Amino acid sequence: MPLDRFVLILVAVIGAAALTIWVAATLLAAGSVSPLLALAALLPIGLCLYILARVIGDRLNNREDDHYDKIEK
């Protein structure tokens, strides 16, 4: 496994754990004030998750970066 892919997996796992805690805290705080506020808090959270998924997907499927993995060092 290339080192950059391993680091990407580590960053993704740590980021997912931090994001899970942040989402839970945000929803609990918003839910204690108003249920509608909790629903409104889901919009930016969902947008951030969508952007993160697109960035990671593009990084893993980019053929230009794969060219440099095949060069012998």
SESE-451946 format. One record per residue (C-alpha): residue in three letters; x, y negated, z negated. Coordinates in steps of 0.5 Angstrom, whole numbers, plus 500, padded with zeros to 3 digits. Layout:
SESE-451946
ALAXYZ...
This chain:
SESE-451946
MET500500500PRO503493502LEU505489496ASP500483499ARG494488499PHE496490492VAL496483489LEU490481493ILE486487489LEU489485482VAL487478483ALA480480486VAL479484480ILE481479475GLY477474478ALA471478478ALA471480471ALA472472469LEU466471474THR462476471ILE463473464TRP462466467VAL456468470ALA453471464ALA455465460THR451460464LEU445464465LEU444465458ALA445458456ALA441456462GLY436461460SER435458453VAL434451455SER429453461PRO427459465LEU427454471LEU434452469ALA436459469LEU434460476ALA437453479ALA443455476LEU443462480LEU444457487PRO451455486ILE453461483GLY450465489LEU454460494CYS460461490LEU460469491TYR458468498ILE464464500LEU468468496ALA466475499ARG467471506VAL474469504ILE476476502GLY473479508ASP476475513ARG483476509LEU482483509ASN480484517ASN485478520ARG489482525GLU494476526ASP496478519ASP497485520HIS502484526TYR507482520ASP506488516LYS508492522ILE515489523GLU521493520LYS525489514
